[in-house]
Amino acid sequence: MDNYKQLKERYDMRHGGPFDRGSADSYYHRGPNPHYYIGGTGFTPKIEENDMTPHEVEAYMAGYEYNEKYGDKKLYD
């Protein structure tokens, strides 16, 4: 897996973007489901996998896989 600096150079890390949404799904114990938001999460249109470019899907999966390997997980009581 690439280091975080390399990932930042390759993918847009903005909140709501594909990488961010992938890492969030992993954090919240959700399975991978590629998507992202045009702007702010939950406040702007959601783009589903059918309408994503291959690079956007790749960014989503990179975020998901990065969090699976190096991130943390939400602890539920």
RAZIQUI-V925502 format. One record per pair of residues at least 4 apart in sequence whose C-alpha atoms are under 7 Angstrom apart, sorted by the first residue. I is the first residue (numbers start at 1). GAP is how many residues later the second one is. Records with the same first field share a line. If there is no record, write none. Layout:
I = GAP, GAP
//
This chain:
2 = 4, 5
3 = 4
4 = 4
5 = 4
6 = 4
7 = 4
8 = 4, 5
11 = 8, 48
12 = 5, 7
13 = 4, 6, 7
14 = 6
15 = 5, 25
16 = 4, 5, 20, 21, 23, 24, 25
17 = 4, 19, 20
18 = 4, 17, 18, 38, 41, 42
19 = 4, 40, 41, 43, 44
20 = 4, 43
21 = 4, 14, 15, 39
22 = 4, 10, 12, 38, 39, 41, 42
23 = 4, 40, 41, 43, 44
24 = 4
25 = 4, 5, 6, 7, 39
26 = 4, 5, 38, 41, 42
27 = 40, 45, 46, 47
28 = 45, 46
29 = 44
34 = 14, 15, 23, 26
35 = 11, 12, 13, 14
36 = 10, 11, 12
37 = 4, 7, 8, 9, 10
38 = 6, 7, 8
39 = 5
40 = 4
47 = 4, 5
48 = 4
49 = 8
52 = 4, 5
53 = 4
54 = 4
55 = 4
56 = 4
57 = 4
58 = 4
59 = 4
60 = 4
61 = 4
62 = 4
63 = 4
64 = 4
65 = 4
66 = 4, 5
67 = 4, 5
//
